[in-house]
């Protein structure tokens, strides 16, 4: 018997006997979202990131890795977004604090830093 679990409701476990039941639950409870289904176990996810995390954890044979291509850098990432974020660290920081000389690779880091002034 197949079981279909709502990934959005975790840690509360909601299991449906039919995929249509889960799809209807997601549509009604969580809004009209597109669904990504795991080919290995049929669990459905509302976005690629949560699906990729699931796949890498529970189905390592289908794991996708994103290795840094900079010579001498051995970092490997499970997600493309993690890899893209890391690539910025090999560039000159683009975000500068206007109150001190600190520089940051990510705008969110600068915003967090500014709160310390």
N, C-alpha and C positions, 0 to 999 in steps of 0.2 A: 504494500500500500504506500503510495506517494504521500508525503507530507509537505506542505507549503507553509513556510514561516515568514511572518512579517518582520523584516529587518529594522524597520523604523520604530516599532514598538518596543524593541529591546531596552531594558532587560526583561520587560514583561513579555512572556512568550505567547504569541498568538499563532496557532497552527490551524491550517485549513486542509480539508481532505482533497479539495479540487483547486486547481490553479485559478479557475474563474472566481472562486470565492475569495482568494487572496487579492486578485486584481480588483474586484469590486470593493473589498475592504479598503485597499489603498486609495482608490478613487474617492470613496465616500468619507473616509476618516482623515486622509492626508492630502486631499485635493487631487486634481487631475494631473498626475505626474507620469512621466514615461517610466517604464520598468525595464531593468536589465536583469536577465535570468541567467543563473549559473548553469552551464551545460552539464556539469558533473553531478549536481545534486538538486537542481531545480529551485533552489531558494531564489527569491526575487529581491532586487535592490532598487532603490530610487535613483541612484547615480553610479557612475563608473568608479568613482573613488572607493565607495564602500564595497562594491563588487570586487575590485582589485585587491583590497585588503583581505577580504574573505578568501579569494582564490589563492593568494600567496600564503595564507595561514593554513587553510584546510586542504588545498590541492597543490602541494609543492611541485608536482610533476608538470603543472601548467604555469608555474611561476614566471613572471616577466620581470626582468631586471634592467635597470638603466645605469650602466657604469659611466663614471666620469671619463671623458676622452682627453683630459689634459694630462700630459706626460708627468709621471711621478705622483699623480693623485689616484688613490686606490678606493675612493668612495664608490659605493654601489647603492642604488636607490630602488625601492619597491614601486614607487609611483613616478610618473612623468613630472608631476607638479613638484615633488621633492627634488628631482634631478634639475628641473628648470630653476628652482630657487637656489640650489647649490652652485649652479654655473655662474651666478652673479658674483660669487666670492672670488672668482678668478679675474674679475674686472676691477677697475678703479671704482670705489664707492661713489654713488651719484647723489646721495642725500646728505647735505651738510647742515649742521646746527647753526642758526644765526646768532646764538648766544655764546658759543664756545667753538672750539676747533674740531669737535667730534664729527666723524663721517660714518655713514651707514650704507649698507647695500640695499636695504629694504626700507620703504617709506614707513611701514608700521614700526620698525625699530626706532626711527627718528622720532616719530610721534610719541612713543613710549618714553624715550629719553627726555624729550622736552618737558614732560611732566615732573622731572626731577629738579628743574630750575625754579 
